[in-house]
Amino acid sequence: MTTTRHSLHPVQTPGRAIGRLIRPQTLREALHALAVDREARPIAGGTDLLLDLQRSGDNSLAPITLIDLSTIESFRSIEETENSLVLSGGVTHNQVIADQRFSERCQPLAQACAEIGSPQLRNRATIAGNIVTASPANDSISALMALDASVELVRLDLGEVVTRTVPMRKLFSGFRATRMVAGELIARVHVPKLSTSERGIWVKLGLRKAQAISVVHAAIVVDLSGDVVTQATLALGSVAPTVVLVEEFTEALVGGSLDDETIKVAAAASAEAVEPIDDVRATARYRTDQIGVLIARSLRALRDGTASTIAPPTLGSADSVAKASPSPREVVDDKTPIQISVNGEPATGGHPELTLLDWLRDEAHTETGPVGSGTKEGCAEGECGACTVLLDGSAVMSCLVAAGQADGSAVTTVEGLSSHGGGKLQDAFVDEFAVQCGFCIPGFLVAGTALLSETSSPDLDQIRLGLSGNLCRCTGYYPIIEAIRSAASAGSDR
């Protein structure tokens, strides 16, 4: 029997291939590349784009050219003005989490970033990329809208860089659609700081504790003069084709105080104001019921001063987080094999159509032979963590990294952990019977090594948050957690 294309599961159907990767050094060079090739796509973290390409299910199209923004100097910088925190276009979610200024002055954004994906994904995924994807379920969008953030867009027109600033509240035109024009990039995101009279919170309802696409998420900012609300903003996500601002919430609160009765009225008005969607995660009825609950709890937390931010481990390298990616070559294509240092040895092989995971498992060779076979493919979409490696010191999902973006970088796989202090952790996994079937263990070991490098004596919550990007098929998390604690204890006894 002949297997037809239409009988294949989407995961089995090849997506659009990557033909080459252009690695500009400046924003102007990136804009020029976009102007020359209108079919080219910019890529920074790539956690959304790579999945979109893989899921396109049409490898009959010509291979696409990607423009790697991660090589642009200062594209991961964060600046502070008197009234705002200004994020360059390549700033990642973990950079926001690690920067205390956000939890102090832009708390809704810090809270939203802490709930997005996993530590490994947050080391790659960018705030600007989340905005451009424009999904109503993208958590940071509601926070930015409630904070009245704006984006600075740039493009090349007749050889000149043209800039325009668009408020986040006016950027989205529909489901996964923005009002950006061809050739435009997000150069900066301007996030106003909360004033001393303002309070903000971001909350989310998901179907699991980690890596959950939101059923409903909400960002709230209220301005108080004494006990009186002078201004109030609510942005709701995952309830409509775009994130929405709820005027009825504002009308119910302004002029009143955050007493129980006013909170009840505002919560009910917010729930009645929207007509939520039905989808695989929840029914419209369930969403409506939960909107009121979320809003009431959030307003009480703002009133009582209990809206805190938990900063999860980043599993990242503080030294390299704000630096541009190394780019020894301006173009990575099929004419020259990709070159990466793997576990301290130069490795070559493969071409830019591969993910870093596929490159490590199938193509990478050193003088002593193949490398990276211990890195496992589980879900191939950044959900399970089995493919976790260290890329320039930061834990990432290698299935969501374009191999060409890692050209010139240093990668550590499970085979090289001993040189990063992972030997004690590997011994602890054996001693605590944490190995089980072994499939997920390479990812857990790499993530655990990154966690212990970042926090030498993590508490239980930090361990759970640090390992939240790794799933165990055998459901045996307790021995794995104990192995981390045991290795931490062994390290502290030295």
LUMFI-673909 format. One record per atom (N, C-alpha, C): x, y, z. Coordinates in steps of 0.02 Angstrom, whole numbers, plus 50000, padded with zeros to 5 digits. Layout:
// LUMFI-673909
XYZ ...
//
This chain:
// LUMFI-673909
500424994050000 500005000050000 500445006250000 500285010949958 500675017149954 500425022150006 500905024850045 500725029950095 500705036750062 500145039950066 500085046650036 500275052050085 500415057750058 500595063550099 500045065050150 499405064350128 498845066350170 498715061450226 499025055550224 498925050650277 499425051550334 499895056050325 500405057150376 500165062050429 500395060850489 500265065650543 500665071950528 500425077950548 500795084150534 501525083950557 501665080450613 502355079950637 502795076150589 502495071450551 502875067350504 502975070850436 502605076150424 502635079550359 503185084850360 503675084350316 504205089350316 503935096350304 504205101050341 504015108050332 504465111550283 504435118050282 504835121850235 505565121950259 506015120750214 506725120250231 507035127250237 507565127550277 507965133650282 508555133050234 508595137650186 509125137350135 509775140550158 509715146250190 510315149550215 510125154350270 510635156250308 510555160750365 511025166650355 510735172650352 511145178750348 511245181450418 511855183150436 512015185150504 512295192250505 511855197350504 512085204250502 512395206550568 512825211550562 513155214250622 512795220450649 512395223650607 512045229750627 511315229250608 510905233450639 510195233550623 510085235850552 510495240550529 510425242950460 510565237350410 511065233150424 511205227450380 510615222650378 510295221550435 509705217250438 509135220050397 509025226550403 508485229850365 508635229550290 509265230250272 509455229850201 509305222750175 509485217750214 509355210850192 508615209550183 508195212350227 507475211650220 507215215250158 507505221050144 507285224950086 507475221450020 508035218050020 508275214649960 507875208349946 507715204649999 507355198349992 506705198750032 506155200249999 505515201050033 505245194550061 505515188850037 505295182350062 505675180250124 506225183650139 506635181850197 506245183250261 506405179450313 506075180250378 506595181750431 506475186850473 506935188050528 506855182750582 507395181050616 507375176250671 507815178750727 507575178450788 507975180150846 508025173850889 507525172650933 507525166350971 507295160550927 506785161850886 506555156850839 506095151650867 505885152250931 505485147050962 504785146550931 504525151950904 503895151650867 504015150350793 504485153850764 504595153450692 504795146450669 505245143250705 505465136550685 504885131650686 504455132250737 503875127850739 503395129350681 503315135750665 502885137550609 503145134450544 503795134750533 504085131950473 504015124350472 504135121150530 504075113850534 503365111550522 502885115450546 502185113450542 501845115750477 502215119350435 501915121750373 501705116050328 502055110250334 501855104350297 501945105050222 502365109750200 502455110650127 503195111750113 503545106250101 504255106750083 504355107450008 503805108649971 503865109649899 504065116849884 503985121349933 504185128249923 504945128749924 505195133849892 505915134949891 506165136049962 506765133649978 507035134750045 507045142250062 506895143750124 506825150650146 507495153350173 507585159850167 508165163150196 507955166350262 508355165150314 508235168150379 508765173450393 508565178850425 509025184150444 509095184050520 509685182150543 509805180850614 509945187350651 509455189650689 509525195950726 509945195250789 510065189150810 510435188050873 511165190150868 511415191250807 512115193150799 512215200750801 511675204550807 511725211850807 511955214250875 512475218250877 512745220750939 512235225150974 512175224351039 511715228251082 510985226751070 510825221551031 510125220051018 509795216551077 510185214951128 509905212051189 509975216751248 510065223051235 510175227851289 509525230451318 509545232451381 508985235551416 509225242251443 508865247451426 509045254151449 508495256951493 508665261551536 508175264651580 508165272151570 507575274851560 507475282051558 507115284151621 506955290451626 506615292851686 505945289351697 505585288051642 504905285351648 504815278351620 505325275551587 505225269151553 505835264651559 505705258151549 506225253351535 506165251551461 506725252051425 506725251351353 507095244951334 506725240351303 507005233851284 507185233851210 507805232151194 507985231251124 507635225051097 507615224351031 507215219250999 507395212051014 507995210851040 508205203951054 508185202051126 507905206151169 507875204651241 507435198551253 507685193851292 507325187751305 506895188351368 506445183651376 506025183551436 506445182551499 506955178351495 507375177351554 507775183551572 507935187751524 508265194051541 507805198451583 507175198551566 506695202451605 506635199551675 506585192851680 506525189651745 507135191151789 507725191151760 508335192051799 508475199251818 508115203951787 508235211051799 507735213551851 507975215051910 507535216851966 507135223151953 507345227351907 506985233451892 506275232051867 506185226451833 505525224851807 505045222751863 505285218751910 504845216751965 504685222652010 505125227652012 505005233452054 504575238752020 504655239651955 504315245351922 503845243251865 503895237151840 503455234751787 503235227651804 502945226851863 502805220251891 502385215751845 501855218251813 501475213651770 501895210251716 502375213851687 502795210751636 503255205551666 503545206951724 503975201951756 503575195651774 502965196551798 502545190751815 502355186751753 502205190151699 502025186651637 502615182751609 503195185751608 503795182351582 503955176151621 503835176251686 503985170451728 503535164551714 502975165651680 502495160251665 502545157751594 502965160751554 503005158851484 503465152751475 503185147451448 503595141651430 503985138751487 504625137551475 505085134451523 505715138651527 506145137251577 506775141051580 507175140551514 507205134551485 507585133751423 507295137851367 506635137751361 506315141651308 506405149151320 506355151351383 506425158451398 507125161051386 507615156551383 508295158751366 508365160451292 507885158251251 507895159751179 507345164551159 506745163451183 506155167251162 506225174651181 506045179051135 506115186251146 505435189551156 505445195251190 504835199151200 504565201351131 505005203851088 504795206251022 504495200450981 504795194550985 504535188850949 503845186950972 503715187351037 503055186051065 502545190951037 502755197251030 502305202351004 502145200950930 502655199450891 502565198450819 502135192350804 502215187050844 501785181150834 501045182950843 500905187550890 500245190750896 499695185950914 499855180450947 499335175950970 498985179051030 498325178451036 497975180951095 498165177251158 498495171351151 498715167551209 499425169351230 499755173851194 500435175851211 500415180251273 500685177551328 500585180551394 500855187651402 501425189151372 501725195651384 501325201351351 500915199851301 500555205051266 500055208651312 499695204851353 499215208051399 499575212551449 500145210351473 500525214451521 500755220951488 501005220451427 501245226451393 500675231251377 500105228551359 499525232851344 499285236351407 499245232751463 499025235851525 499505241251549 500145240351535 500655245251554 500705251051504 500305250651451 500305255751398 500975256251363 501265250551348 501905250351313 501815252051239 502365253651207 502355255051135 502955251751102 502905250551037 503455247551000 503735252550951 504395252550945 504745256850897 504915252550837 504605253950780 504685250050719 505155253550671 505575249750638 506055252550591 506025248650525 506145252050470 506205248950404 506645253350361 506855250650305 507275254250258 506845256750200 506875263250187 506485266150132 506945270650092 507075268650029 507525272349985 508205273450018 508445268350052 509105268550082 509135271950150 508585274750173 508575278050238 508165273950289 508395274050351 508035270550405 507455274950427 506855272150421 506235275550440 505975272550505 505825276850553 505595274550619 504895277050633 504485272850662 503835275050687 503675271350751 503305274650795 503125271750859 502375270350862 502195264250881 501495262150882 501335259750953 500805262350984 500595259651049 500395252351042 500565248251091 500375241251090 499625240351083 499245244951111 498515244451109 498235245251039 498645247850992 498415248850924 498795244550873 499215240150897 499655236450853 499315230550818 498815227450850 498545221150826 497915222250785 497895219050727 497335220050681 496865213950679 497065208450708 496655202450708 497045196550735 496765190550727 497085184650754 497765183550722 498285183550763 498975182650741 499165187550685 498905193650690 499035198750639 499185205450672 499685208950645 499855215650669 499805220650612 499895226950630 499885232350580 500595234050558 501075229650569 501745230550543 501725229650467 502155233350432 502175232750359 502795228750339 502815226650276 503365222650251 504035226150262 504515222350286 505185225050296 505295228350363 504775228650406 504855231850471 505095226850524 505485229550570 505715225750628 505545229650691 505465226150747 505405229550811 506105230950837 506275237350838 506935239250863 506945239750938 506405242450967 506375243351040 505655242751064 505585240751127 504935240751160 504995245451220 504585250551221 504595255451275 504055253551326 504265252151388 503805249951440 503795255151496 503245258951502 503205263951556 503255260651625 503625263951670 503675261551739 503045263651778 502825259351822 502265261051865 502465266951910 502025271751917 502155277351963 502065274952035 502245279252082 502185277352152 501465276352174 500995279052136 500285278252154 499955272452117 500325269252072 500035263852032 500235256952059 499795252152049 499925245252067 499725240852008 500125235551997 499985231251940 500055223851957 499695219751920 499725212551930 499565208951864 499845203051856 499695198751798 499545191851825 499005188751800 498795182051824 498615177651765 498645171251777 498525166451723 498165160251749 497715157651710 497395151251723 497625146451668 497945140951689 498175135851641 497935129051663 498035124051621 497815117251636 498355113151670 498945115951679 499475112751717 499915118151747 500375116251791 500755121151828 501315124351787 501555121051736 502115123851697 501985122551623 502275126851581 502235126151509 501515125551484 501065129251515 500355128951496 500175134851453 499845133551396 499535138951358 498935141351398 498865147751407 498355150351453 497645148951428 497225147251476 496505147051464 496235154151467 496465157851515 496335165051521 496945168151554 497155173951531 497655177751568 497445185051570 497655188551623 497425195351633 497975199651663 498015205751640 498475210751669 498055216651693 498195218951753 497825224451783 498315229751808 498145235951795 498505241651825 497985246451853 498045248251916 497595253151946 498005258851976 497735264851972 498045270852000 497605273152057 497905274252115 497535275952175 497745282752201 497255286552222 497375292752259 497085291652328 497515289752374 497265287452438 496925280752428 496275280352445 495905274152435 495475274352371 495495279852335 495065280752277 495425278752213 495105274752172 495385272752107 495285278452057 495835281152032 495785286551983 495855284051911 496145278251902 496205275251835 496285267651844 496015263851797 496065256551801 496075253651730 496515248851719 496575245651654 496575238151662 496195234751621 496195227451619 496295225151547 496805220951536 496925217651471 496825210251480 496375207351440 496215200151445 496475196551383 496785190751394 497025186651338 496715179851338 496745176451281 496475169751269 495715169551272 495395175251260 494665175351261 494375177951195 494785180251150 494555183251087 495115182651036 494995184650973 495525184250922 496145188350939 496065193650979 496635197551002 496565198551077 497115200651109 497065202751179 496625209051181 496165209451229 495675214851229 495735219051293 495595225551286 495525230051343 494785230351361 494635229951426 493945229551449 493745236251480 493365240251442 493165246851465 492685246351525 492265241151527 491795240351582 492145239551649 492735236651648 493135236051709 493325242951734 493555247151689 493745253951707 493155257851735 492585257351701 491985260951723 491755258751792 491835252351807 491605249751872 492045251851930 492685253451916 493155254851970 493285262251981 493355266151927 493575273151934 493075277051977 493345280552027 492935284352072 492735280752135 492855274052137 492695270152196 493335267852231 493245263652280 493815260852316 493825253352306 494375250252325 494435243052315 494135239152374 493515240852390 493155237052441 492855230852410 492615226352450 492365219952425 491785220752376 491335225452390 490755226252346 490955228952278 491405233952277 491635236752213 492015231552173 492425227552207 492795222252173 492305217252142 491785215452178 491285210752153 490955213452090 490775219852091 490455222952033 490925223051973 491565225051985 492055225451930 492185218651900 492225213451942 492345206651918 491765204251875 491155205551898 490565203451860 490515207251794 490655213751796 490625217751735 491135215351684 491725213451707 492245211051662 492045204451630 491745199951669 491545193451642 490985194151591 490545199051602 489985200051556 490185203851493 490755207251496 490945211651440 491225207951380 491465201851389 491785198251334 491385192051318 491455189751256 491155183451234 491715178651217 491945174751266 492535170651256 492445165351202 493015162851178 493015157751127 492955150751158 492715146051119 492745138951134 493345136051098 493765132251132 494305128651098 494485122451138 495035119251120 495215112851151 495395113651224 495575119751245 495795120751314 495215122051362 494675125051337 494115126651382 493515128851341 492935128351372 492325130851341 492255138251356 491835141551317 491705148651329 491395149651397 490945145251417 490615145751482 491125145451539 491585140751534 492095140151586 492525146451589 492715149051532 493125155151531 492745160951564 492115161751547 491715167051577 491705166451653 491595160451678 491575159451750 492245161151782 492785159351749 493435160351780 493695167551775 493455171251725 493665178251720 493475181951783 492865181151806 492655184551867 493065182551927 493225176151933 493625173751989 494325176851986 494645176751927 495325179551920 495335186951937 494845190751912 494845197951923 494745199551997 494285196052029 494155197352100 494765195852142 495085190152129 495685188452168 496255193352155 496315195552093 496865200152076 496765206952110 496155209452109 496025215952141 496125215552217 495925210052247 496055209352319 496805209052333 497175205752290 497905205452299 498215212452293 497975216452246 498235223252239 498045227452300 497445226752324 497215230452382 497625228552444 497745222052453 498075219652514 498835219552509 499105221352449 499835221552441 500155214652439 499795209752413 500075202952411 500245200652340 500265205352293 500415203652223 501165203452213 501465197852231 502195197152227 502415193852163 503055194552148 503355191352089 503845186052111 503765179952086 504245174552099 504715174152040 505355175052052 505845174751998 506125167651993 505915163751943 506165156951936 506885156851912 507245151351922 507925150851895 507915151751819 508445154651792 508475155751720 508865150251684 509255146351722 509695141251691 510145144451638 510325150751651 510705154551601 511375156851625 511765159051578 512425161851592 512375169351595 512475172251654 512425179451663 512945183151620 513515179951607 514045183251569 513875184251496 513465179651468 513335180051396 512625182051378 512195182951429 511485183851414 511345190051372 511725195451382 511585201651345 512045202551285 512475197651271 512945198351216 512645195651151 512885198451096 512675195851031 512975188951020 512635184750982 512885178050967 513505178650924 513975173950932 514575174150889 514375173050817 514715176550772 514535175850701 515175176150658 515565170750657 516175170850618 516055171450543 515445169650521 515295170050449 514675174250440 514665178350387 514095182650373 513515178650345 513655173150311 513135168950283 513285161650299 512775158050323 512835150850334 512375147550283 512665143550238 512255140150188 512515133050176 512265129850124 512445122850113 513135121950081 513495127450071 514155126850040 514705125450091 514575127250154 515075126250206 514755123050266 515025117550291 514735114250350 514735118950411 514245118050453 514195121850516 514765119750562 515045124550598 515595123250644 515405125450714 515425120850760 515245122150830 515735118350875 515915121450931 516325117950980 515855113851024 515915107251022 515485102751061 515905099351115 515735100751176 516095097951234 516845099251229 517005105251204 517705107451201 518085105251140 517765101451095 518095099251034 517765102350972 518165104550923 517865107250862 517475101850825 516855103550806 516435098750770 516165102050708 516105098350654 515845101050592 515325096250563 514925098850517 514445094550482 513795098150471 513385095250427 512705097750418 512645104550386 512035106650379 511875112850344 511295116450380 511125122550359 510665126650398 509945124250401 509755119250361 509055117050366 508925112950429 509455111150465 509395106950524 509265110950587 508935107850635 508935110650703 509585108650737 509745111950791 510355110150828 510305102950852 509715100750872 509615093850894 509805088950839 509535089850779 509685085350723 510425085650704 510695091650708 511405092450691 511835088450739 511695088950804 512085085350854 512025077850846 511425075450835 511305068150833 511535064950767 511455068550712 511535065350646 512125067850605 512375073850619 512865076850574 513535078550605 513535080350669 514145083050700 514685077750708 515285079350686 515855074950693 516475078750717 516845075750763 517485078350783 518025073750755 518645075050773 519185070750750 519115063650777 518775063050834 518695056450865 518055052950846 517625056350806 517015053050783 516395057150797 515805054050792 515165057550803 515105060050875 514695065250886 514575067850953 513825069150961 513605069851023 512925072151036 512385066851034 512575060451030 512045055351025 511645054651090 511925057051146 511565056751209 510995061751214 510985066751171 510445071651170 509845068451135 509285068151170 508715064351145 508185068851112 507835066151063 507245069451035 506625066451066 506235070551100 505615068351129 505025070951090 504855077251101 504265080251069 504425084051006 505045086350998 505265090350940 504905097050936 504605099350991 504295105950989 504375109751055 504905108151092 505075112051151 504655110851212 504325105051216 503875103751272 504175099151325 504615094551305 504805089251352 505495090251384 505945093951352 506595095251381 507115089851372 506945084351338 507415078851329 508025081051288 507945086251247 508495088351203 508895094151232 508825095551297 509165101251328 509925100651322 510235106151300 510965106751299 511145113651325 511775114651338 512025121351356 512305124651293 512025130351275 512265134151217 512585140551244 513255140851237 513635146451266 513455147451340 513375141951376 513275142151448 512555142451471 512075143251425 511375143651443 510995137551419 510545134951461 510145129051442 509625131051391 509585127151337 509105128351283 508815121751260 508235122151228 507955116251194 508275115951125 508685111051112 509045110951048 508595109650989 507975107151001 507515106150945 507215112750921 507305118150960 507045124750941 507595129750929 508185127250911 508745131550892 508945129650821 508955134550777 509205133250709 509955131950713 510175126450682 510885124650687 511335130350662 511115133950611 511525139350585 511615144950635 511135145950680 511205151150731 511735149250782 511885142850789 512385140650837 513085140450806 513145141850742 513795141750709 514275146450745 514855143750765 515345147650801 515255147750876 514735144450901 514595144250973 514915138251006 514815137851072 515045132051111 514435128551139 514405122051129 513845117951153 514105112551200 513745111651255 513895106151300 513305101451302 513425095151288 512895090051292 513005085951355 512585080951366 512645076851426 513335073451430 513635072051372 514295068751372 514835073251400 514725079851399 515255084451421 515125087751489 514635085151526 514445088551588 514985088351642 515405083451641 515915082951694 516365089051696 516475092151638 516885098251636 516515104351660 515845103651671 515435109251697 515185107751767 515515103351802 515315101751870 514735096951875 514585093451820 514005088951820 514155081951845 514785080451860 514955073751882 514605071651946 514585076151996 514245074552059 513505073452049 513205077252003 512495076451990 512365069651957 512795067651911 512715061151879 512765055451930 513245056151976 513305051152030 512675051052073 512405057052087 511815057452130 511205054252096 511155054752031 510595051551995 510625043952003 511225041252003 511305034052013 511145032252085 511435036052132 511345034452203 510615034952224 510235039752195 509545040852216 509045037052171 509285032652129 508855028652084 508415033152041 508705038552015 508335043351976 508365041951901 508715036651882 508835035451811 508225032551775 507885027751805 507295024651776 507425022251704 506975023951656 507085021251588 507675024751553 507845030651574 508425034151548 508305038851491 507705038751460 507605042951401 507645050351416 507325052451470 507295059651485 507905062051524 508315057351548 508845059051596 509375063751568 509595063251505 510085068151480 509845075351488 509205076551471 508935083351479 508905085551551 508695081051596 508675082651667 509375084151693 509865080351672 510555081351695 510825088151673 510695089851610 510945096351584 510595102051620 509925101551627 509555106851662 509765107251735 509865101451766 510075101351836 510765104251846 511215102951800 511895105851804 511865113351797 511445115851751 511365123051743 511065126151806 510595122751836 510275125251898 510785125751954 511195120651964 511685120652018 512255125552004 512385126951941 512875132051924 512615138951941 511955139951932 511645146351946 511515147352021 511275141952054 511095142252124 511385136052158 511915136852196 512275131152222 511875127252274 511415130552309 510995127252360 510265128952348 509965126352294 509275128152279 508785124952329 508245128652345 507735125752387 507255121752343 506755118752375 506315114152338 505945117752282 505705123852296 505345127652244 505795129252186 506415131152200 506885132652146 507035126552103 507085120752135 507215114652097 506625113052052 506025113652079 505435112152039 505365117051981 505485123451994 505445128351940 506005127451890 506605125751914 507165124751869 507085118751824 506715113751847 506595107651808 505915107651773 505565113351775 504885113551748 504855112651672 505425113351639 505435112251567 505595105051547 505665100651596 505835093651582 505285089051606 505055084651561 504535079851577 504835072851582 504595069051632 504815062151641 504255057551619 504395053151572 503885048551546 503705043251598 504155042051645 504025036951697 503685039951758 503575046551758 503235050251812 503595049651879 504235048751878 504605047851941 504995053951961 504665059451973 505025065751987 505365065852055 505105062252104 505375062752172 506115060652175 506315055052146 507035053352147 507465058452110 507195061352057 507575066352020 507695072552063 507175074752097 507235080552143 507725078952198 507685072952226 508145071052279 508865070852254 508955068852192 509635068652164 509925075752160 509515080552140 509745087552137 509925089952207 509505088352256 509635090552325 510265087152352 510355080952335 510945077252358 511585080152328 511565081652263 512155084552231 512305091452259 511785095352274 511885101952302 512215101352371 511975096452410 512265095352476 512985093152472 513125088852425 513825086452416 514275092152396 514005096752354 514395102552335 514545107252392 514055108052438 514135112652494 514605109852546 514725103252545 515165100052594 515905100552574 516025102952514 516725103152492 517125108452529 
//
